[in-house]
């Protein structure tokens, strides 16, 4: 069956694999191995276009007046790294390419704010930059921190 957290990660992966470059999407992340749960191997070049999903932390708490007695409120923080190729020279080109890519990702995640009924809400914190800033020339890079709120039944 797997944990709630596993369910959330695999649903995020499925939602991001639905970005297919058609309609209002700018990029195609639908090919196999374009959306990966886990981080890059050290020394390997990132796939572009490619998305890497990495869980960062889970906060578990009980809030008086809000949390049901049998539950814990949880917030899972997931980092999503998006790599796209530059389409021309210059920092502006890489940043604009990354901005288009994170826009695709935001639309895909915001279309399913309950993460298929598991969560209460999804919030995003997003940045886009030129890969040259981190010694990855030729890439536009987007980083999203995704905050997923959900409840977990105590002792279950």
C-alpha positions in Angstrom: 0.0 0.0 0.0 2.7 2.5 0.9 2.7 5.6 3.1 0.7 8.8 2.5 4.0 10.5 1.7 4.8 7.9 -1.0 1.3 8.5 -2.5 1.9 12.3 -2.6 5.3 11.9 -4.3 4.0 9.5 -6.9 1.0 11.7 -7.6 3.3 14.7 -8.1 5.3 12.7 -10.5 2.2 11.6 -12.5 0.9 15.2 -12.6 4.2 16.5 -13.9 4.5 13.7 -16.5 1.2 15.1 -17.9 3.0 18.2 -19.1 3.2 17.3 -22.8 4.0 20.6 -24.6 0.5 20.9 -26.1 -2.1 23.5 -25.3 -0.9 26.1 -22.9 2.3 24.1 -21.9 5.6 25.3 -23.2 7.7 22.1 -22.6 7.2 18.3 -22.9 8.0 16.4 -19.8 6.0 13.3 -20.8 8.8 11.1 -22.2 10.0 8.3 -19.9 12.6 9.3 -17.4 11.8 13.0 -17.8 10.3 13.3 -14.3 12.3 11.5 -11.7 11.8 11.0 -7.9 15.2 11.5 -6.4 18.2 13.7 -7.1 20.8 13.9 -9.8 23.9 11.6 -9.5 26.9 13.7 -8.7 28.9 14.5 -11.8 26.1 13.7 -14.3 24.5 16.2 -16.5 20.8 16.8 -15.8 18.2 15.8 -18.4 16.8 18.8 -20.2 13.9 19.1 -20.3 13.8 17.2 -17.0 12.3 17.4 -13.6 13.7 16.0 -10.3 11.4 15.6 -7.3 13.1 15.4 -3.8 11.3 15.3 -0.5 12.9 17.8 2.0 10.9 17.5 5.2 7.7 16.7 6.9 6.3 18.7 9.8 3.7 17.0 12.0 1.7 19.0 14.5 -1.6 19.3 16.4 -3.3 22.7 16.4 -5.9 23.4 19.1 -9.3 24.2 17.6 -8.3 23.0 14.1 -6.9 19.5 14.3 -9.3 16.6 15.0 -8.4 14.7 18.2 -7.7 11.6 16.2 -5.4 13.3 13.7 -2.1 15.1 13.2 -1.8 18.0 10.7 1.2 17.5 8.4 3.0 19.6 5.9 5.3 18.0 3.5 7.9 20.1 1.7 9.1 18.8 -1.6 11.7 20.5 -3.8 11.2 20.2 -7.6 14.2 21.1 -9.8 13.4 21.8 -13.4 16.1 21.9 -16.1 15.5 23.1 -19.6 17.9 23.9 -22.4 18.6 27.5 -23.4 17.2 28.4 -26.7 19.7 31.2 -27.4 22.6 33.1 -25.9 22.5 35.2 -22.8 21.4 35.1 -19.3 18.0 36.5 -20.1 17.3 33.6 -22.5 18.1 31.0 -19.8 16.0 32.8 -17.2 13.0 33.2 -19.5 13.2 29.5 -20.6 13.3 28.5 -16.9 10.4 30.8 -16.2 8.3 29.2 -18.9 9.1 25.7 -17.5 8.2 26.6 -13.9 5.0 28.1 -15.2 4.2 24.7 -16.8 4.9 23.0 -13.5 2.9 25.4 -11.4 -0.1 25.0 -13.7 0.1 21.2 -13.5 0.4 21.2 -9.7 -2.3 23.9 -9.1 -4.7 21.8 -11.3 -4.7 19.2 -8.5 -4.4 21.1 -5.3 -5.7 18.2 -3.2 -3.1 15.8 -4.7 -5.8 13.4 -5.8 -7.8 13.9 -2.6 -4.9 13.2 -0.2 -4.1 16.8 0.7 -5.9 19.9 1.7 -3.9 22.4 -0.4 -0.7 22.9 -2.3 1.4 26.1 -2.0 4.4 27.0 -4.1 7.6 29.1 -3.7 9.4 29.4 -7.1 12.6 30.8 -8.5 14.2 30.7 -12.0 17.8 31.4 -12.9 20.6 30.9 -15.4 22.4 27.6 -15.0 25.7 29.5 -15.3 25.2 30.6 -11.8 25.8 27.0 -10.6 28.3 26.0 -13.2 25.7 24.4 -15.5 26.0 26.5 -18.7 23.4 25.9 -21.3 20.5 25.4 -18.9 17.7 27.4 -17.5 16.9 26.1 -14.0 13.7 26.5 -12.0 13.4 25.5 -8.4 10.1 25.1 -6.7 9.5 24.4 -3.1 6.1 22.7 -2.8 4.2 22.7 0.5 1.5 20.1 0.8 -0.9 20.2 3.7 -2.7 17.0 4.8 -3.9 15.1 7.8 -2.8 11.8 9.1 -4.8 9.7 11.5 -3.0 9.1 14.8 -1.8 5.6 15.3 -3.0 4.3 11.9 
